[in-house]
Amino acid sequence: MNFRRLIWVAFVMALGVGRAEAQTASQPAGRLEVSFGAGWLGGASFGKQPADLRGASGSPYRLFESETSLRGTGLFEARAGFALTRRYTVEGRAAMSKPELQTVVSSDAEVAGSFTAVESIDQYIFDAGVLVRLDELESFGLKPFAIGGFGYVRQLHGDQQLVETGHLFYVGGGVTCPLFSRAQGFIRSGSIRGDLRLNVLSLDLDEDSRSQGSVSASLVLTF
């Protein structure tokens, strides 16, 4: 009986160690994480802007009306993070996109109909935030997380003659899908990460804040 009890205790201890090692591998602490990926940045509307003149009678005279929007576009991103604990990671991200700024001019006093002016913009975003792992909600091998932070926005218009800057705040979440993990080696683990974010941008030349959604997928390597 004592022999059977020893075997049972050894089995339970081995099972516990195995689970602890698996948890440590999937939730690394004190490790550097690097990721590269691509995604889609949603558009944003700047609303309608009327251009009026005041006539001799004092009543406004409509010259034209414009409606401006930032079109959705693809984005490329690179991210680096450091796992403070098994749950919390601080991370920084650099993202690059090339959206189009479209302005529809209508109700022109001199030209019938409407026309659209299109301008290409080089947009760069640098942000930093905190990722919170929610491994207790894991399902079908997918590990959810929540994120939030702030950043800096830089837009180059036209032939880069006009530079517009601003800041943003973001919240969101996503899931990671582990690919591999190992106890030794330069690269300790790899996973696929999917992000869904809401970005609130405030630009220096714009009085109002604009919301843009984004979705991306990336390959994450842990060292």
Secondary structure, 3 states (H helix, E strand, C coil): CHHHHHHHHHHHHHHHHHHHHHHHHHCCCCCEEEEEEEEEECCEEEEEEEEEEECCCCCEEEEEEEEEEECCEEEEEEEEEEECCCCEEEEEEEEEECCEEEEEEECCCCCCCCEEEEEEEEEEEEEEEEEEECHHHCECCEEEEEEEEEEEEEEEECCCCEEEEEEEEEEEEEEEEEEEECCCCCCCEEEEEEEEEEEEEEECCCCCCEEEEEEEEEEEEEC
